[in-house]
Amino acid sequence: MNRIRRGKTIGIAAALILTAGFAAAESVTADTETIRLVELFVNAQTSDLPPEKVPDFLAVDPKTLPAKLRTSWLVKREELLALKKISDGTKKPPIRRIDVPPPAARDCLPLEGAAADAVLRSAGYSDVEEDEVQFIMEQTKCTECELMVEFTLEKALKRTKGKKGGATARTYYFLHPKDPLWTLVGAYRAGNRNPFGTAFFGIGHPHCH
């Protein structure tokens, strides 16, 4: 059963790769069929989802959905995007961005809102600290934005209103558990500041430049 589910998950990731332009897709109307599709995706195990329906799910405009489905749609979307990045990464060379222009700022925006961090945690992401992200940047020679494009680094921005009317903002950082960068996080937490000198990644460790 686990082998079958892994195979179906790979199929879903493949569907994502084939539809890399989904972000620019036109919004669809939340008719009965669309709502049923969203309900299927948010209630089923990812490994049980029909890969051919992934583009339709990702093309849904959450604003057209009933309020009770919007957060669930976003959670599943973040999970599927993580699968795509991880699957893409297995097919890339160790040096990810040779002769590749810097990513656009719009590709590196944080998820905002009072429940932004909860959405990412619900999508399977785990918290990492800002100093750990800085360590990853140093070791991979990737900018923060490049880590978000090439790997599964995500940010959640939460704004809190003060008692006197002011507001403060805090950024939370996340990585998907299947991201290879977790090896660097583990090394950092263990006090190893030279992980590439060990068997952590070997010669082919991923980096951007």
C-alpha positions in Angstrom: 0.0 0.0 0.0 2.8 2.4 0.9 4.5 1.7 -2.4 1.3 2.4 -4.3 0.8 5.7 -2.5 4.4 6.8 -3.2 3.8 6.1 -6.9 0.7 8.1 -6.9 2.4 11.0 -5.1 5.1 11.0 -7.8 2.4 11.1 -10.4 0.9 14.2 -8.7 4.3 15.8 -8.6 4.7 15.1 -12.3 1.4 16.7 -13.1 2.6 19.8 -11.2 5.8 19.9 -13.3 3.8 19.8 -16.5 1.6 22.7 -15.3 4.3 25.0 -14.0 2.4 28.0 -15.4 -0.7 27.3 -13.3 -0.2 30.6 -11.4 -1.2 32.5 -14.4 -4.2 30.4 -15.2 -7.6 32.1 -15.3 -9.8 31.8 -12.3 -12.7 29.4 -12.6 -16.2 29.9 -11.3 -17.1 28.0 -8.1 -19.9 26.0 -9.6 -21.0 22.7 -8.1 -18.4 20.7 -10.0 -15.6 23.0 -8.9 -16.7 22.9 -5.3 -16.8 19.1 -5.4 -13.3 19.0 -6.8 -12.0 21.2 -4.0 -13.8 19.1 -1.4 -12.2 16.0 -2.9 -8.7 17.5 -2.7 -8.9 19.0 0.8 -10.5 15.8 2.3 -8.4 13.1 0.6 -4.9 11.9 1.2 -2.5 13.6 -1.2 -1.3 10.2 -2.4 -4.9 9.3 -3.3 -5.6 12.4 -5.5 -6.1 12.1 -9.3 -2.9 13.7 -10.8 -4.8 14.8 -13.9 -7.1 17.0 -11.7 -4.2 18.9 -10.0 -4.1 21.7 -12.6 -7.9 22.3 -12.2 -7.6 22.4 -8.4 -4.7 24.9 -8.6 -6.6 27.1 -11.1 -9.4 27.7 -8.6 -9.7 31.3 -7.4 -10.2 30.9 -3.6 -12.2 34.1 -3.6 -15.0 32.2 -5.5 -15.1 29.4 -2.9 -17.4 29.2 0.1 -15.6 30.7 3.1 -15.3 27.3 4.9 -13.2 26.0 2.0 -10.8 28.8 1.4 -8.3 28.0 4.1 -8.4 24.3 3.3 -7.8 25.1 -0.3 -4.7 27.2 0.6 -3.3 24.5 2.9 -3.6 21.9 0.1 -2.1 24.3 -2.4 1.0 24.9 -0.2 1.4 21.1 0.2 1.2 20.5 -3.6 3.6 23.3 -4.3 6.1 21.8 -1.9 5.8 18.4 -3.7 6.5 20.2 -7.0 9.7 21.9 -5.7 11.0 18.7 -4.2 10.3 16.7 -7.3 11.9 19.4 -9.5 14.9 19.5 -7.3 15.7 15.8 -7.8 16.1 16.5 -11.5 18.4 19.5 -11.2 22.2 19.6 -11.1 23.9 20.4 -7.8 24.5 24.0 -8.9 21.0 25.2 -9.4 21.2 28.6 -10.9 24.1 28.8 -13.4 23.3 31.6 -15.8 19.8 32.0 -14.3 18.7 35.5 -13.6 17.6 36.5 -10.1 14.1 35.5 -9.2 11.4 38.1 -9.3 10.3 39.6 -6.1 6.7 38.4 -6.7 8.1 34.8 -6.4 9.3 35.4 -2.9 6.4 37.1 -1.1 5.5 35.8 2.3 2.1 34.3 3.1 0.3 37.0 5.1 -2.5 37.0 7.6 -3.3 36.0 11.2 -3.4 32.3 10.3 -0.5 32.4 7.8 1.8 30.3 10.0 -1.0 27.9 10.9 -1.6 27.3 7.1 2.0 26.3 6.5 2.1 24.0 9.5 -1.2 22.4 8.4 0.4 21.9 5.0 3.2 19.8 6.6 5.9 22.5 7.0 8.0 22.7 10.1 9.4 25.8 11.7 13.0 27.0 11.3 14.7 29.9 13.0 16.0 33.0 11.2 19.6 32.2 12.2 19.2 28.7 10.7 18.0 30.3 7.5 21.1 32.5 7.5 23.3 29.5 7.9 21.6 27.7 5.0 22.1 30.8 2.8 25.8 30.9 3.7 26.3 27.1 3.0 24.3 27.0 -0.3 25.3 30.5 -1.6 21.6 31.1 -2.2 19.7 34.3 -1.4 16.6 34.0 0.7 14.5 34.5 -2.4 16.4 31.8 -4.2 15.8 29.4 -1.4 12.1 30.0 -1.8 12.2 29.3 -5.5 14.7 26.4 -5.6 13.8 24.8 -2.3 10.8 24.8 0.0 11.7 27.8 2.2 8.5 29.7 3.0 7.7 32.7 5.1 4.6 33.7 7.1 4.2 37.4 8.0 1.9 38.2 10.9 1.0 41.7 11.9 -0.1 42.5 15.4 -1.9 45.6 16.5 -0.6 47.3 19.6 -2.7 48.7 22.4 -1.9 52.2 21.4 -2.8 51.7 17.7 0.7 50.8 16.4 1.4 47.5 14.7 4.3 45.1 14.8 5.2 42.5 12.2 6.9 39.2 12.7 8.2 36.8 10.1 8.2 33.0 10.6 10.3 30.7 8.5 9.4 27.2 7.4 10.8 24.2 5.5 9.0 21.1 4.2 10.3 18.0 6.1 11.3 16.3 2.8 13.5 19.2 1.8 17.2 18.2 1.6 18.0 21.5 3.4 16.9 19.9 6.6 20.3 18.2 6.7 21.9 21.6 7.1 19.4 22.6 9.8 20.3 19.4 11.6 24.0 20.1 11.3 23.5 23.6 12.6 21.5 22.5 15.6 24.2 19.9 16.3 26.8 22.6 16.3 28.4 21.4 13.0 29.4 24.5 11.1 31.1 22.7 8.3 28.6 20.0 7.2 30.0 19.8 3.6 33.2 18.6 5.0 31.5 15.5 6.2 29.2 12.9 4.7 26.1 15.1 5.1 25.9 16.0 1.4 29.0 14.7 -0.1 30.5 16.2 -3.3 27.1 16.9 -4.9 25.5 19.1 -2.3 22.9 21.5 -3.7 23.7 25.2 -3.9 22.8 28.1 -6.1 26.1 29.5 -7.3 
